[in-house]
């Protein structure tokens, strides 16, 4: 039995699925050490915005920014847009307050704080 046509069809299907699939791009840029938490919550994902904050850097949608640049970017988003905030456990409280002040000034209160799943 000749298997050549079968192999051709398998490779064509493989190519089709690779081309047709949508790969999720990595939206995290900072290497964060997240704090542990025992609670879990399921979130309905709509148009989600990710903000990351480390000891020295701040990132918005996988792009490193300053606090002033972040404020300029956040002005244009809708008030009900979910904001996913990832904060490194080594970040000083002052930087967190600065971020929360910016979000409060822009009335962006739909926050989700990301933690590692604890035991």
Secondary structure as GFF3:
##gff-version 3
##sequence-region A 1 119
A	DSSP	alpha_helix	4	20	.	.	.	ID=ss1
A	DSSP	beta_strand	36	37	.	.	.	ID=ss2
A	DSSP	beta_strand	49	53	.	.	.	ID=ss3
A	DSSP	beta_strand	58	60	.	.	.	ID=ss4
A	DSSP	beta_strand	64	65	.	.	.	ID=ss5
A	DSSP	alpha_helix	67	74	.	.	.	ID=ss6
A	DSSP	beta_strand	83	87	.	.	.	ID=ss7
A	DSSP	alpha_helix	93	105	.	.	.	ID=ss8
A	DSSP	beta_strand	111	114	.	.	.	ID=ss9
A	DSSP	beta_strand	116	117	.	.	.	ID=ss10
###
